[in-house]
Amino acid sequence: MGGDLACGLKVLEKYHADLDLVLDQNTRTANRVIKLIQLDEAQARSEVGSLRDT
């Protein structure tokens, strides 16, 4: 039973690390879009499209 728990914890930790990467990427892209809206709206729209695809 202890082995099952350790295996489950390892899977959960991997999932958490993967989710952190996705959230970090989305945060960086969203912040870029906010900046681009003021500079180049067309470029901002392109960036938003990449967020929608994730």
All heavy atoms as TSV, in Angstrom:
chain	resi	resn	atom	element	x	y	z
A	1	MET	N	N	0.815	-1.196	0.000
A	1	MET	CA	C	0.000	0.000	0.000
A	1	MET	C	C	0.855	1.255	0.000
A	1	MET	O	O	0.549	2.207	-0.680
A	1	MET	CB	C	-0.930	-0.024	1.215
A	1	MET	CG	C	-1.897	1.114	1.240
A	1	MET	SD	S	-3.456	0.351	1.420
A	1	MET	CE	C	-4.654	1.379	1.014
A	2	GLY	N	N	1.965	1.247	0.758
A	2	GLY	CA	C	2.853	2.398	0.797
A	2	GLY	C	C	3.445	2.710	-0.567
A	2	GLY	O	O	3.657	3.868	-0.905
A	3	GLY	N	N	3.692	1.672	-1.376
A	3	GLY	CA	C	4.225	1.874	-2.719
A	3	GLY	C	C	3.225	2.562	-3.627
A	3	GLY	O	O	3.580	3.397	-4.452
A	4	ASP	N	N	1.942	2.202	-3.464
A	4	ASP	CA	C	0.889	2.848	-4.252
A	4	ASP	C	C	0.795	4.326	-3.916
A	4	ASP	O	O	0.623	5.162	-4.802
A	4	ASP	CB	C	-0.464	2.183	-3.988
A	4	ASP	CG	C	-0.555	0.784	-4.562
A	4	ASP	OD1	O	0.263	0.447	-5.456
A	4	ASP	OD2	O	-1.441	0.024	-4.119
A	5	LEU	N	N	0.910	4.642	-2.644
A	5	LEU	CA	C	0.846	6.029	-2.208
A	5	LEU	C	C	2.028	6.823	-2.763
A	5	LEU	O	O	1.860	7.933	-3.271
A	5	LEU	CB	C	0.823	6.117	-0.676
A	5	LEU	CG	C	0.700	7.511	-0.084
A	5	LEU	CD1	C	-0.588	8.177	-0.550
A	5	LEU	CD2	C	0.741	7.442	1.432
A	6	ALA	N	N	3.216	6.240	-2.710
A	6	ALA	CA	C	4.410	6.913	-3.235
A	6	ALA	C	C	4.288	7.117	-4.739
A	6	ALA	O	O	4.639	8.190	-5.255
A	6	ALA	CB	C	5.662	6.101	-2.901
A	7	CYS	N	N	3.775	6.133	-5.437
A	7	CYS	CA	C	3.591	6.236	-6.891
A	7	CYS	C	C	2.562	7.322	-7.211
A	7	CYS	O	O	2.771	8.139	-8.110
A	7	CYS	CB	C	3.150	4.897	-7.457
A	7	CYS	SG	S	2.977	4.885	-9.247
A	8	GLY	N	N	1.471	7.341	-6.470
A	8	GLY	CA	C	0.445	8.353	-6.677
A	8	GLY	C	C	0.966	9.753	-6.404
A	8	GLY	O	O	0.666	10.699	-7.129
A	9	LEU	N	N	1.784	9.893	-5.370
A	9	LEU	CA	C	2.362	11.187	-5.037
A	9	LEU	C	C	3.308	11.660	-6.137
A	9	LEU	O	O	3.311	12.835	-6.501
A	9	LEU	CB	C	3.110	11.107	-3.702
A	9	LEU	CG	C	3.709	12.402	-3.180
A	9	LEU	CD1	C	2.642	13.476	-3.024
A	9	LEU	CD2	C	4.413	12.164	-1.853
A	10	LYS	N	N	4.061	10.738	-6.697
A	10	LYS	CA	C	4.980	11.084	-7.783
A	10	LYS	C	C	4.209	11.577	-9.010
A	10	LYS	O	O	4.591	12.560	-9.640
A	10	LYS	CB	C	5.846	9.875	-8.152
A	10	LYS	CG	C	6.978	10.194	-9.099
A	10	LYS	CD	C	7.839	8.966	-9.379
A	10	LYS	CE	C	8.743	8.756	-8.191
A	10	LYS	NZ	N	9.791	7.740	-8.456
A	11	VAL	N	N	3.112	10.921	-9.339
A	11	VAL	CA	C	2.271	11.337	-10.465
A	11	VAL	C	C	1.690	12.724	-10.190
A	11	VAL	O	O	1.692	13.601	-11.066
A	11	VAL	CB	C	1.146	10.308	-10.723
A	11	VAL	CG1	C	0.103	10.855	-11.698
A	11	VAL	CG2	C	1.718	9.002	-11.232
A	12	LEU	N	N	1.210	12.926	-8.981
A	12	LEU	CA	C	0.635	14.211	-8.604
A	12	LEU	C	C	1.675	15.330	-8.678
A	12	LEU	O	O	1.395	16.422	-9.175
A	12	LEU	CB	C	0.045	14.135	-7.195
A	12	LEU	CG	C	-0.679	15.372	-6.687
A	12	LEU	CD1	C	-1.848	15.722	-7.596
A	12	LEU	CD2	C	-1.157	15.146	-5.257
A	13	GLU	N	N	2.886	15.074	-8.227
A	13	GLU	CA	C	3.951	16.078	-8.299
A	13	GLU	C	C	4.303	16.414	-9.741
A	13	GLU	O	O	4.532	17.576	-10.081
A	13	GLU	CB	C	5.184	15.586	-7.542
A	13	GLU	CG	C	5.010	15.602	-6.040
A	13	GLU	CD	C	6.163	14.970	-5.292
A	13	GLU	OE1	O	7.034	14.328	-5.931
A	13	GLU	OE2	O	6.192	15.113	-4.056
A	14	LYS	N	N	4.334	15.412	-10.618
A	14	LYS	CA	C	4.615	15.642	-12.030
A	14	LYS	C	C	3.511	16.483	-12.660
A	14	LYS	O	O	3.776	17.426	-13.403
A	14	LYS	CB	C	4.754	14.295	-12.755
A	14	LYS	CG	C	4.856	14.384	-14.254
A	14	LYS	CD	C	6.183	14.929	-14.708
A	14	LYS	CE	C	6.319	14.810	-16.210
A	14	LYS	NZ	N	6.548	16.082	-16.861
A	15	TYR	N	N	2.262	16.158	-12.348
A	15	TYR	CA	C	1.126	16.898	-12.866
A	15	TYR	C	C	1.200	18.359	-12.405
A	15	TYR	O	O	0.970	19.272	-13.180
A	15	TYR	CB	C	-0.175	16.242	-12.398
A	15	TYR	CG	C	-1.421	16.957	-12.861
A	15	TYR	CD1	C	-1.841	16.849	-14.182
A	15	TYR	CD2	C	-2.170	17.732	-11.985
A	15	TYR	CE1	C	-2.978	17.509	-14.624
A	15	TYR	CE2	C	-3.305	18.388	-12.417
A	15	TYR	CZ	C	-3.704	18.274	-13.732
A	15	TYR	OH	O	-4.820	18.933	-14.162
A	16	HIS	N	N	1.539	18.557	-11.152
A	16	HIS	CA	C	1.649	19.908	-10.594
A	16	HIS	C	C	2.752	20.691	-11.302
A	16	HIS	O	O	2.566	21.864	-11.643
A	16	HIS	CB	C	1.922	19.824	-9.096
A	16	HIS	CG	C	1.923	21.139	-8.412
A	16	HIS	ND1	N	3.060	21.688	-7.889
A	16	HIS	CD2	C	0.925	22.031	-8.195
A	16	HIS	CE1	C	2.761	22.864	-7.360
A	16	HIS	NE2	N	1.481	23.097	-7.526
A	17	ALA	N	N	3.879	20.074	-11.558
A	17	ALA	CA	C	4.984	20.744	-12.256
A	17	ALA	C	C	4.575	21.115	-13.681
A	17	ALA	O	O	4.864	22.224	-14.147
A	17	ALA	CB	C	6.225	19.850	-12.264
A	18	ASP	N	N	3.887	20.211	-14.360
A	18	ASP	CA	C	3.421	20.493	-15.724
A	18	ASP	C	C	2.415	21.645	-15.730
A	18	ASP	O	O	2.467	22.522	-16.590
A	18	ASP	CB	C	2.777	19.246	-16.350
A	18	ASP	CG	C	3.781	18.148	-16.644
A	18	ASP	OD1	O	5.003	18.418	-16.623
A	18	ASP	OD2	O	3.338	17.011	-16.892
A	19	LEU	N	N	1.511	21.643	-14.772
A	19	LEU	CA	C	0.517	22.707	-14.682
A	19	LEU	C	C	1.187	24.051	-14.392
A	19	LEU	O	O	0.798	25.078	-14.954
A	19	LEU	CB	C	-0.509	22.378	-13.598
A	19	LEU	CG	C	-1.669	23.353	-13.431
A	19	LEU	CD1	C	-2.451	23.500	-14.737
A	19	LEU	CD2	C	-2.593	22.888	-12.315
A	20	ASP	N	N	2.203	24.058	-13.541
A	20	ASP	CA	C	2.943	25.291	-13.264
A	20	ASP	C	C	3.546	25.875	-14.538
A	20	ASP	O	O	3.528	27.087	-14.739
A	20	ASP	CB	C	4.059	25.047	-12.242
A	20	ASP	CG	C	3.569	25.110	-10.807
A	20	ASP	OD1	O	2.433	25.563	-10.574
A	20	ASP	OD2	O	4.346	24.711	-9.913
A	21	LEU	N	N	4.078	25.018	-15.406
A	21	LEU	CA	C	4.654	25.489	-16.663
A	21	LEU	C	C	3.599	26.137	-17.554
A	21	LEU	O	O	3.826	27.198	-18.139
A	21	LEU	CB	C	5.334	24.336	-17.409
A	21	LEU	CG	C	6.611	23.791	-16.794
A	21	LEU	CD1	C	7.082	22.548	-17.560
A	21	LEU	CD2	C	7.696	24.848	-16.779
A	22	VAL	N	N	2.445	25.505	-17.649
A	22	VAL	CA	C	1.356	26.037	-18.478
A	22	VAL	C	C	0.875	27.378	-17.922
A	22	VAL	O	O	0.694	28.350	-18.669
A	22	VAL	CB	C	0.184	25.030	-18.564
A	22	VAL	CG1	C	-1.034	25.664	-19.208
A	22	VAL	CG2	C	0.610	23.791	-19.337
A	23	LEU	N	N	0.682	27.446	-16.617
A	23	LEU	CA	C	0.213	28.692	-16.005
A	23	LEU	C	C	1.234	29.810	-16.170
A	23	LEU	O	O	0.876	30.959	-16.442
A	23	LEU	CB	C	-0.100	28.468	-14.524
A	23	LEU	CG	C	-1.327	27.610	-14.235
A	23	LEU	CD1	C	-1.446	27.337	-12.733
A	23	LEU	CD2	C	-2.580	28.253	-14.760
A	24	ASP	N	N	2.512	29.488	-16.035
A	24	ASP	CA	C	3.561	30.491	-16.201
A	24	ASP	C	C	3.575	31.019	-17.642
A	24	ASP	O	O	3.662	32.227	-17.870
A	24	ASP	CB	C	4.920	29.907	-15.836
A	24	ASP	CG	C	6.028	30.930	-15.898
A	24	ASP	OD1	O	5.905	31.986	-15.236
A	24	ASP	OD2	O	7.023	30.678	-16.607
A	25	GLN	N	N	3.454	30.119	-18.604
A	25	GLN	CA	C	3.433	30.528	-20.012
A	25	GLN	C	C	2.218	31.411	-20.300
A	25	GLN	O	O	2.335	32.438	-20.974
A	25	GLN	CB	C	3.410	29.299	-20.917
A	25	GLN	CG	C	3.366	29.636	-22.392
A	25	GLN	CD	C	3.311	28.394	-23.265
A	25	GLN	OE1	O	3.322	27.277	-22.777
A	25	GLN	NE2	N	3.229	28.592	-24.552
A	26	ASN	N	N	1.053	31.028	-19.773
A	26	ASN	CA	C	-0.152	31.832	-19.993
A	26	ASN	C	C	-0.032	33.207	-19.335
A	26	ASN	O	O	-0.472	34.207	-19.903
A	26	ASN	CB	C	-1.384	31.109	-19.470
A	26	ASN	CG	C	-1.822	29.981	-20.363
A	26	ASN	OD1	O	-1.339	29.826	-21.475
A	26	ASN	ND2	N	-2.727	29.171	-19.872
A	27	THR	N	N	0.574	33.264	-18.165
A	27	THR	CA	C	0.763	34.549	-17.475
A	27	THR	C	C	1.677	35.457	-18.281
A	27	THR	O	O	1.389	36.648	-18.473
A	27	THR	CB	C	1.344	34.322	-16.067
A	27	THR	OG1	O	0.418	33.540	-15.307
A	27	THR	CG2	C	1.604	35.631	-15.352
A	28	ARG	N	N	2.781	34.910	-18.783
A	28	ARG	CA	C	3.712	35.717	-19.580
A	28	ARG	C	C	3.045	36.216	-20.858
A	28	ARG	O	O	3.191	37.384	-21.236
A	28	ARG	CB	C	4.984	34.925	-19.914
A	28	ARG	CG	C	5.949	34.871	-18.736
A	28	ARG	CD	C	7.273	34.220	-19.094
A	28	ARG	NE	N	7.111	32.771	-18.909
A	28	ARG	CZ	C	7.261	31.868	-19.865
A	28	ARG	NH1	N	7.619	32.230	-21.072
A	28	ARG	NH2	N	7.093	30.593	-19.615
A	29	THR	N	N	2.280	35.353	-21.519
A	29	THR	CA	C	1.605	35.759	-22.748
A	29	THR	C	C	0.546	36.818	-22.467
A	29	THR	O	O	0.442	37.809	-23.197
A	29	THR	CB	C	0.969	34.541	-23.447
A	29	THR	OG1	O	1.992	33.577	-23.725
A	29	THR	CG2	C	0.304	34.932	-24.747
A	30	ALA	N	N	-0.226	36.634	-21.406
A	30	ALA	CA	C	-1.261	37.608	-21.064
A	30	ALA	C	C	-0.637	38.965	-20.737
A	30	ALA	O	O	-1.153	40.006	-21.174
A	30	ALA	CB	C	-2.087	37.103	-19.883
A	31	ASN	N	N	0.454	38.971	-20.006
A	31	ASN	CA	C	1.125	40.240	-19.691
A	31	ASN	C	C	1.653	40.908	-20.960
A	31	ASN	O	O	1.592	42.128	-21.101
A	31	ASN	CB	C	2.253	40.018	-18.693
A	31	ASN	CG	C	1.734	39.747	-17.297
A	31	ASN	OD1	O	0.635	40.132	-16.944
A	31	ASN	ND2	N	2.532	39.064	-16.494
A	32	ARG	N	N	2.143	40.103	-21.889
A	32	ARG	CA	C	2.621	40.648	-23.163
A	32	ARG	C	C	1.464	41.273	-23.947
A	32	ARG	O	O	1.594	42.348	-24.525
A	32	ARG	CB	C	3.299	39.547	-23.974
A	32	ARG	CG	C	3.783	39.982	-25.337
A	32	ARG	CD	C	4.605	38.873	-25.989
A	32	ARG	NE	N	4.773	39.079	-27.401
A	32	ARG	CZ	C	5.586	39.967	-27.961
A	32	ARG	NH1	N	6.307	40.749	-27.186
A	32	ARG	NH2	N	5.684	40.078	-29.266
A	33	VAL	N	N	0.324	40.608	-23.956
A	33	VAL	CA	C	-0.851	41.129	-24.661
A	33	VAL	C	C	-1.270	42.474	-24.070
A	33	VAL	O	O	-1.586	43.414	-24.810
A	33	VAL	CB	C	-2.021	40.116	-24.615
A	33	VAL	CG1	C	-3.332	40.755	-25.049
A	33	VAL	CG2	C	-1.705	38.907	-25.479
A	34	ILE	N	N	-1.265	42.571	-22.757
A	34	ILE	CA	C	-1.646	43.831	-22.109
A	34	ILE	C	C	-0.731	44.960	-22.574
A	34	ILE	O	O	-1.193	46.061	-22.882
A	34	ILE	CB	C	-1.628	43.675	-20.579
A	34	ILE	CG1	C	-2.778	42.764	-20.142
A	34	ILE	CG2	C	-1.721	45.031	-19.883
A	34	ILE	CD1	C	-2.690	42.292	-18.711
A	35	LYS	N	N	0.555	44.698	-22.654
A	35	LYS	CA	C	1.500	45.718	-23.124
A	35	LYS	C	C	1.289	46.028	-24.608
A	35	LYS	O	O	1.335	47.181	-25.030
A	35	LYS	CB	C	2.937	45.270	-22.895
A	35	LYS	CG	C	3.333	45.244	-21.446
A	35	LYS	CD	C	4.746	44.724	-21.286
A	35	LYS	CE	C	5.107	44.599	-19.826
A	35	LYS	NZ	N	6.440	44.023	-19.626
A	36	LEU	N	N	1.053	44.988	-25.398
A	36	LEU	CA	C	0.908	45.173	-26.845
A	36	LEU	C	C	-0.358	45.934	-27.225
A	36	LEU	O	O	-0.383	46.611	-28.253
A	36	LEU	CB	C	0.911	43.821	-27.554
A	36	LEU	CG	C	2.267	43.198	-27.804
A	36	LEU	CD1	C	2.093	41.783	-28.354
A	36	LEU	CD2	C	3.092	44.035	-28.751
A	37	ILE	N	N	-1.403	45.810	-26.431
A	37	ILE	CA	C	-2.660	46.504	-26.753
A	37	ILE	C	C	-2.404	47.994	-26.940
A	37	ILE	O	O	-2.973	48.625	-27.817
A	37	ILE	CB	C	-3.717	46.236	-25.668
A	37	ILE	CG1	C	-4.253	44.821	-25.819
A	37	ILE	CG2	C	-4.861	47.240	-25.742
A	37	ILE	CD1	C	-5.164	44.375	-24.695
A	38	GLN	N	N	-1.508	48.538	-26.142
A	38	GLN	CA	C	-1.203	49.965	-26.226
A	38	GLN	C	C	-0.276	50.287	-27.396
A	38	GLN	O	O	-0.277	51.400	-27.900
A	38	GLN	CB	C	-0.578	50.450	-24.923
A	38	GLN	CG	C	-1.518	50.300	-23.752
A	38	GLN	CD	C	-0.859	50.616	-22.426
A	38	GLN	OE1	O	0.331	50.845	-22.355
A	38	GLN	NE2	N	-1.650	50.629	-21.369
A	39	LEU	N	N	0.511	49.316	-27.834
A	39	LEU	CA	C	1.514	49.562	-28.868
A	39	LEU	C	C	1.073	49.113	-30.258
A	39	LEU	O	O	1.282	49.818	-31.243
A	39	LEU	CB	C	2.824	48.864	-28.505
A	39	LEU	CG	C	3.454	49.247	-27.169
A	39	LEU	CD1	C	4.639	48.347	-26.875
A	39	LEU	CD2	C	3.867	50.707	-27.175
A	40	ASP	N	N	0.509	47.922	-30.351
A	40	ASP	CA	C	0.184	47.330	-31.649
A	40	ASP	C	C	-0.989	46.365	-31.471
A	40	ASP	O	O	-0.806	45.200	-31.148
A	40	ASP	CB	C	1.420	46.598	-32.191
A	40	ASP	CG	C	1.231	46.038	-33.582
A	40	ASP	OD1	O	0.093	46.046	-34.090
A	40	ASP	OD2	O	2.226	45.587	-34.163
A	41	GLU	N	N	-2.190	46.876	-31.701
A	41	GLU	CA	C	-3.391	46.081	-31.439
A	41	GLU	C	C	-3.451	44.814	-32.284
A	41	GLU	O	O	-3.875	43.759	-31.811
A	41	GLU	CB	C	-4.637	46.919	-31.663
A	41	GLU	CG	C	-5.883	46.243	-31.148
A	41	GLU	CD	C	-7.093	47.145	-31.174
A	41	GLU	OE1	O	-6.938	48.379	-31.111
A	41	GLU	OE2	O	-8.198	46.588	-31.264
A	42	ALA	N	N	-3.005	44.876	-33.528
A	42	ALA	CA	C	-3.022	43.690	-34.392
A	42	ALA	C	C	-2.122	42.592	-33.824
A	42	ALA	O	O	-2.492	41.411	-33.805
A	42	ALA	CB	C	-2.581	44.056	-35.803
A	43	GLN	N	N	-0.956	42.964	-33.349
A	43	GLN	CA	C	-0.035	41.997	-32.738
A	43	GLN	C	C	-0.657	41.412	-31.461
A	43	GLN	O	O	-0.541	40.220	-31.196
A	43	GLN	CB	C	1.294	42.678	-32.405
A	43	GLN	CG	C	2.308	41.779	-31.740
A	43	GLN	CD	C	3.119	40.960	-32.706
A	43	GLN	OE1	O	3.195	41.299	-33.871
A	43	GLN	NE2	N	3.697	39.890	-32.231
A	44	ALA	N	N	-1.335	42.265	-30.706
A	44	ALA	CA	C	-1.995	41.804	-29.479
A	44	ALA	C	C	-3.045	40.745	-29.808
A	44	ALA	O	O	-3.151	39.731	-29.126
A	44	ALA	CB	C	-2.614	42.975	-28.733
A	45	ARG	N	N	-3.821	40.980	-30.868
A	45	ARG	CA	C	-4.846	40.005	-31.264
A	45	ARG	C	C	-4.218	38.661	-31.638
A	45	ARG	O	O	-4.751	37.600	-31.328
A	45	ARG	CB	C	-5.675	40.539	-32.419
A	45	ARG	CG	C	-6.598	41.659	-32.021
A	45	ARG	CD	C	-7.412	42.154	-33.226
A	45	ARG	NE	N	-8.180	43.314	-32.882
A	45	ARG	CZ	C	-9.363	43.272	-32.291
A	45	ARG	NH1	N	-9.894	42.104	-31.996
A	45	ARG	NH2	N	-10.019	44.379	-31.995
A	46	SER	N	N	-3.067	38.705	-32.286
A	46	SER	CA	C	-2.350	37.482	-32.644
A	46	SER	C	C	-1.907	36.725	-31.388
A	46	SER	O	O	-2.030	35.501	-31.316
A	46	SER	CB	C	-1.140	37.840	-33.509
A	46	SER	OG	O	-0.370	36.712	-33.769
A	47	GLU	N	N	-1.402	37.457	-30.409
A	47	GLU	CA	C	-0.961	36.840	-29.162
A	47	GLU	C	C	-2.152	36.207	-28.410
A	47	GLU	O	O	-2.022	35.135	-27.848
A	47	GLU	CB	C	-0.284	37.872	-28.260
A	47	GLU	CG	C	1.039	38.372	-28.770
A	47	GLU	CD	C	2.167	37.368	-28.590
A	47	GLU	OE1	O	2.148	36.593	-27.610
A	47	GLU	OE2	O	3.068	37.366	-29.440
A	48	VAL	N	N	-3.283	36.887	-28.411
A	48	VAL	CA	C	-4.462	36.362	-27.725
A	48	VAL	C	C	-4.871	35.032	-28.356
A	48	VAL	O	O	-5.271	34.105	-27.675
A	48	VAL	CB	C	-5.622	37.379	-27.757
A	48	VAL	CG1	C	-6.936	36.737	-27.339
A	48	VAL	CG2	C	-5.302	38.565	-26.855
A	49	GLY	N	N	-4.728	34.943	-29.670
A	49	GLY	CA	C	-5.054	33.685	-30.344
A	49	GLY	C	C	-4.226	32.524	-29.827
A	49	GLY	O	O	-4.735	31.421	-29.657
A	50	SER	N	N	-2.971	32.775	-29.504
A	50	SER	CA	C	-2.128	31.693	-28.987
A	50	SER	C	C	-2.561	31.296	-27.578
A	50	SER	O	O	-2.429	30.146	-27.190
A	50	SER	CB	C	-0.645	32.103	-29.009
A	50	SER	OG	O	-0.366	33.083	-28.036
A	51	LEU	N	N	-3.084	32.226	-26.811
A	51	LEU	CA	C	-3.595	31.895	-25.484
A	51	LEU	C	C	-4.847	31.017	-25.588
A	51	LEU	O	O	-5.020	30.075	-24.823
A	51	LEU	CB	C	-3.980	33.175	-24.725
A	51	LEU	CG	C	-2.969	33.800	-23.807
A	51	LEU	CD1	C	-3.518	35.079	-23.204
A	51	LEU	CD2	C	-2.497	32.871	-22.738
A	52	ARG	N	N	-5.697	31.343	-26.527
A	52	ARG	CA	C	-6.935	30.598	-26.715
A	52	ARG	C	C	-6.665	29.165	-27.122
A	52	ARG	O	O	-7.444	28.268	-26.813
A	52	ARG	CB	C	-7.766	31.299	-27.788
A	52	ARG	CG	C	-9.196	31.411	-27.482
A	52	ARG	CD	C	-9.962	32.104	-28.560
A	52	ARG	NE	N	-9.152	32.436	-29.713
A	52	ARG	CZ	C	-9.467	33.360	-30.594
A	52	ARG	NH1	N	-10.560	34.042	-30.449
A	52	ARG	NH2	N	-8.694	33.607	-31.616
A	53	ASP	N	N	-5.567	28.916	-27.814
A	53	ASP	CA	C	-5.248	27.591	-28.332
A	53	ASP	C	C	-4.659	26.663	-27.272
A	53	ASP	O	O	-4.475	25.485	-27.532
A	53	ASP	CB	C	-4.286	27.685	-29.509
A	53	ASP	CG	C	-4.910	28.384	-30.712
A	53	ASP	OD1	O	-6.159	28.405	-30.800
A	53	ASP	OD2	O	-4.153	28.905	-31.537
A	54	THR	N	N	-4.360	27.179	-26.081
A	54	THR	CA	C	-3.755	26.330	-25.039
A	54	THR	C	C	-4.792	25.684	-24.176
A	54	THR	O	O	-5.914	26.036	-24.135
A	54	THR	CB	C	-2.782	27.118	-24.142
A	54	THR	OG1	O	-3.469	28.190	-23.526
A	54	THR	CG2	C	-1.600	27.604	-24.941
